[in-house]
Amino acid sequence: MKNEVFIGLTYGDPAGIGPEILLKTLNNWKFKFKPIVIGLKECLFKDKNKMCNEKPVPFYTTTKKSFNNPRYIPGKPSKNTGIHAYKNLQDAVSLARKNRIVALVTGPVSKEVVNSAHINFHGQTDAMAKICNVDPDSVIMLFVAGDFRIALFTRHIPLKSVSSKISKIKLKKYLLRLNKELKRWFHFRNPKIAILGLNPHAGEAGVFGNEEIKVITPVIKEVNSLGLRTFGPFSPDAILSSAGRDYLLGKKQKYDVYVSFYHDQSLPAFKAVAGFNGVNVSLGLPFLRVSPDHGTAFDIAGKNKASSESYISAVKLLDDLL
């Protein structure tokens, strides 16, 4: 094992579909990296959830003996399963920071369930940033399906708060950071970055809002003078429908990434065409983290109905990038 290269895998909330999709991924392991599961073997191979053949993979946990059994029932999340998922995430980040794993794939968790355990939790992306002493606002959520990529300027905030988060300083820093991270992990020489407008029709020359005129367009001009290749702002419906159509037809995307200003501006279109091929990537951490682009699906947990396609896509993306 000394010369082997490992990637870390978590199953997220053990009461969700995480254990099932991780088992199915391990059962179809055809990747160059060796897997190490961060968590408990009992959670992965519990009798009611043993859908696949057991594989001789290593496990890692620092969970105390008294907490070794989160006492979960598939489809029945509790504060104990939330705590367990959070503890495993902490262990996984610790391994990555110590360079014992080269990257991390995280299984789905429920923000509601983790918060029920009195943990202030806004998602795995924010949690990992805080553990790494990184400003959560400097971490970029990127969604990937082939060469179709969506980068979010804001993540999980109320829609009414989005406009107040957009300033020249913040947008400039964001675009410089996105450009740097795309070069670092996706090996672009100089990526083409398309920027959506915030408002319908990108504001229609100020008719539907002036963020495009006062903030977005001036920042595009400024960062381009620094050597970036940014374009826009584009009408969101027009450019995303074109990108989605190109993806479905197998055509090369016109841009390397599309910057969306809020979560539901772009992700419905992305998920509609990408399906289980979509992968969530966290940029801005000391290591590369990816995850399947779906949730815990407690309603089908333990029923052998869950698709592992997105989890497998996440591992394949690491295989391609690293």
C-alpha positions in Angstrom: 0.0 0.0 0.0 3.0 2.3 0.5 3.3 3.3 -3.2 -0.4 3.2 -3.9 -2.4 6.4 -4.5 -5.7 6.7 -2.8 -8.9 8.8 -3.2 -11.2 9.1 -0.3 -14.9 8.1 -0.5 -17.7 8.9 1.9 -21.3 7.6 1.9 -22.8 10.8 3.4 -25.9 10.1 5.6 -26.0 6.3 6.2 -29.8 6.5 6.2 -29.9 7.7 2.6 -28.8 6.1 -0.6 -25.2 6.9 0.0 -24.1 3.4 1.2 -25.9 1.8 -1.8 -24.4 4.0 -4.5 -21.0 3.7 -2.9 -21.2 -0.1 -2.8 -22.3 -0.2 -6.5 -19.4 2.1 -7.4 -16.9 -0.1 -5.6 -18.4 -3.1 -7.4 -17.6 -1.5 -10.7 -14.2 0.0 -9.8 -12.1 0.4 -12.9 -10.1 3.4 -12.0 -6.4 4.0 -11.6 -6.7 5.2 -8.0 -7.2 3.0 -5.0 -10.4 3.7 -2.9 -10.4 4.2 0.8 -13.8 4.6 2.5 -14.0 7.1 5.3 -16.6 5.7 7.7 -17.7 2.5 9.2 -17.7 -0.9 7.5 -20.9 -1.7 9.4 -22.7 1.1 7.6 -21.7 0.0 4.2 -22.3 -3.7 4.6 -25.3 -3.7 6.9 -27.5 -6.8 6.0 -30.5 -4.7 4.9 -28.4 -2.7 2.6 -26.0 -5.3 1.2 -26.8 -4.9 -2.5 -23.4 -5.7 -3.9 -20.5 -8.1 -3.4 -18.3 -7.1 -0.5 -14.9 -5.7 -1.8 -11.6 -5.8 0.2 -11.3 -2.0 0.5 -9.7 -0.2 3.4 -11.8 1.9 5.8 -10.7 4.8 7.9 -12.4 6.4 10.9 -11.5 8.3 14.1 -15.0 7.8 15.4 -15.0 6.8 19.1 -16.1 3.2 19.9 -19.1 4.5 21.8 -20.4 6.1 18.5 -19.5 3.2 16.2 -23.1 2.4 15.5 -25.2 5.4 14.4 -28.2 3.1 14.8 -29.6 3.9 11.4 -32.5 2.5 9.4 -32.5 3.1 5.7 -34.9 5.9 5.0 -35.1 7.0 8.6 -32.6 9.8 9.1 -32.0 11.1 12.6 -29.6 13.5 14.4 -27.3 10.5 15.0 -27.0 9.8 11.2 -26.4 13.6 10.7 -23.6 13.6 13.3 -22.1 10.5 11.8 -22.1 12.0 8.3 -20.5 15.2 9.6 -17.8 13.3 11.6 -16.9 11.3 8.5 -16.6 14.5 6.5 -14.2 15.9 9.1 -12.1 12.8 8.9 -12.0 12.9 5.2 -10.8 16.5 5.1 -8.2 15.6 7.7 -6.8 12.8 5.4 -6.8 15.2 2.4 -4.9 17.9 4.3 -2.3 15.3 5.4 -1.9 14.2 1.7 -3.0 10.7 2.6 -5.6 10.9 -0.2 -5.2 12.9 -3.4 -8.8 13.8 -3.7 -12.2 13.3 -2.1 -15.6 12.1 -3.3 -18.4 12.9 -0.8 -21.8 11.1 -0.6 -25.1 13.0 -0.2 -26.1 14.5 3.2 -29.1 16.4 4.4 -28.6 20.0 5.7 -31.8 19.7 7.6 -30.7 16.4 9.3 -27.2 17.7 10.2 -28.7 20.9 11.6 -31.1 18.8 13.7 -28.0 17.7 15.7 -27.4 21.4 16.6 -24.5 21.7 14.1 -24.4 25.0 12.2 -24.3 23.4 8.7 -24.9 25.1 5.4 -23.6 22.3 3.2 -20.5 20.2 2.7 -18.7 22.9 0.6 -19.0 25.5 3.4 -18.1 22.9 6.1 -14.9 21.8 4.3 -13.8 25.4 3.8 -14.2 26.2 7.5 -12.3 23.0 8.5 -9.5 24.1 6.1 -9.5 27.7 7.4 -10.6 28.9 4.0 -13.1 31.7 3.6 -16.3 29.8 2.4 -17.1 32.7 0.1 -13.8 32.0 -1.8 -14.9 28.4 -2.6 -16.6 28.0 -6.0 -19.3 25.5 -6.7 -18.8 24.1 -10.2 -21.2 21.6 -11.9 -19.7 19.5 -14.7 -21.1 17.1 -17.3 -18.5 16.5 -20.1 -17.5 19.9 -21.3 -20.7 21.6 -20.1 -19.7 23.5 -16.9 -21.7 25.8 -14.7 -20.0 28.0 -12.0 -22.2 29.6 -9.3 -21.4 33.1 -8.1 -23.6 32.6 -5.0 -24.7 29.2 -3.5 -27.4 28.6 -1.0 -28.8 32.0 -0.2 -32.3 33.5 -0.5 -33.1 34.8 -3.9 -33.9 38.3 -2.5 -30.2 38.5 -1.2 -28.5 37.8 -4.6 -28.4 41.3 -6.0 -26.8 42.7 -2.8 -24.0 40.2 -3.1 -22.9 41.4 -6.5 -20.3 44.2 -6.5 -17.4 45.1 -8.8 -14.8 44.0 -6.2 -16.5 40.6 -5.4 -17.1 39.8 -9.1 -13.6 40.7 -10.1 -12.1 38.5 -7.3 -14.4 35.7 -8.2 -13.5 35.7 -11.9 -9.8 35.8 -11.2 -10.1 32.9 -8.8 -12.3 30.9 -11.2 -9.8 31.4 -14.0 -6.9 30.3 -11.7 -8.8 27.2 -10.5 -9.8 26.1 -14.0 -6.2 26.3 -15.1 -5.1 24.4 -12.0 -7.5 21.5 -12.1 -8.8 21.4 -15.6 -5.6 22.3 -17.3 -6.9 25.2 -19.5 -4.3 27.6 -20.9 -6.8 30.4 -20.9 -10.4 29.4 -20.4 -13.3 31.0 -22.2 -15.7 32.3 -19.5 -19.3 33.2 -20.4 -21.1 35.4 -17.9 -24.9 35.3 -17.6 -26.9 38.4 -16.9 -28.6 38.7 -13.5 -31.9 39.9 -15.0 -34.2 38.7 -17.7 -32.7 39.4 -21.2 -29.5 40.5 -19.3 -31.4 43.6 -18.2 -32.5 44.7 -21.7 -30.2 47.8 -21.6 -31.5 48.7 -18.2 -35.2 48.1 -18.7 -35.3 45.1 -16.3 -32.4 46.1 -14.0 -29.1 47.8 -14.1 -26.6 45.3 -12.5 -25.4 44.4 -16.0 -24.7 48.1 -16.8 -23.3 49.2 -13.5 -21.4 46.1 -12.4 -21.1 43.1 -14.7 -20.1 44.8 -18.0 -17.4 47.1 -16.4 -15.9 44.1 -14.5 -15.8 42.0 -17.8 -13.8 44.8 -19.4 -11.5 45.2 -16.4 -10.6 41.5 -16.1 -10.1 41.1 -19.9 -7.6 43.9 -19.7 -5.7 41.7 -17.3 -5.6 38.8 -19.8 -8.8 36.9 -19.0 -11.2 35.8 -21.7 -14.6 36.7 -20.4 -17.7 37.3 -22.5 -21.2 38.6 -21.8 -23.4 39.4 -20.1 -25.7 37.0 -21.9 -29.4 36.5 -21.7 -29.6 33.4 -19.4 -32.4 31.7 -21.2 -30.8 32.0 -24.6 -27.3 30.9 -23.8 -28.3 28.1 -21.5 -30.8 26.7 -24.0 -28.0 26.7 -26.6 -25.5 25.1 -24.2 -28.0 22.4 -23.2 -28.9 21.7 -26.8 -25.1 21.4 -27.7 -24.7 19.0 -24.8 -27.5 16.8 -25.9 -26.3 16.7 -29.5 -22.8 15.9 -28.5 -21.4 19.2 -29.8 -18.5 21.1 -28.3 -19.5 23.9 -26.0 -18.9 27.4 -27.2 -17.5 28.3 -23.8 -15.5 26.4 -21.2 -17.7 27.6 -18.3 -20.9 29.5 -17.8 -21.0 31.8 -14.7 -24.5 31.8 -13.1 -25.3 34.4 -10.4 -27.6 32.2 -8.3 -28.4 28.5 -7.7 -31.7 28.2 -9.6 -30.8 30.4 -12.5 -28.9 27.7 -14.2 -29.1 24.4 -12.3 -32.6 23.4 -13.5 -31.4 23.6 -17.1 -28.1 21.8 -16.3 -29.7 19.0 -14.4 -32.4 18.5 -17.0 -29.9 17.7 -19.7 -27.0 16.2 -17.7 -29.1 13.8 -15.6 -26.9 11.4 -13.6 -23.8 12.5 -15.6 -23.7 15.7 -13.6 -20.9 16.1 -11.0 -20.5 18.8 -8.3 -16.9 20.1 -7.9 -15.6 22.4 -5.2 -12.9 24.8 -6.4 -10.7 26.8 -4.0 -9.9 24.1 -1.4 -6.4 22.8 -0.9 -7.5 19.6 -2.6 -10.0 18.6 -5.2 -13.5 17.5 -4.0 -16.3 16.1 -6.1 -19.7 14.7 -5.4 -22.7 13.2 -7.1 -25.2 15.8 -8.2 -28.1 14.6 -6.2 -29.4 14.3 -2.7 -30.0 11.6 0.0 -33.2 10.3 -1.6 -34.4 8.9 1.8 -37.6 7.7 0.1 -35.8 4.9 -1.8 -33.0 4.2 0.6 -32.3 0.5 1.2 -34.6 -0.6 -1.7 -31.8 -1.2 -4.3 -33.4 1.4 -6.6 -30.7 4.1 -6.5 -28.5 4.7 -9.5 -24.8 5.0 -8.9 -24.2 6.7 -12.2 -23.5 10.1 -10.7 -21.1 8.8 -8.1 -19.3 6.8 -10.8 -19.2 10.0 -12.9 -17.6 11.8 -10.0 -14.8 9.3 -9.6 -14.3 9.2 -13.4 -13.9 12.9 -13.4 -11.1 12.6 -10.9 -9.6 9.8 -12.9 -9.5 12.2 -15.9 -8.2 15.3 -14.2 -5.5 13.9 -11.8 
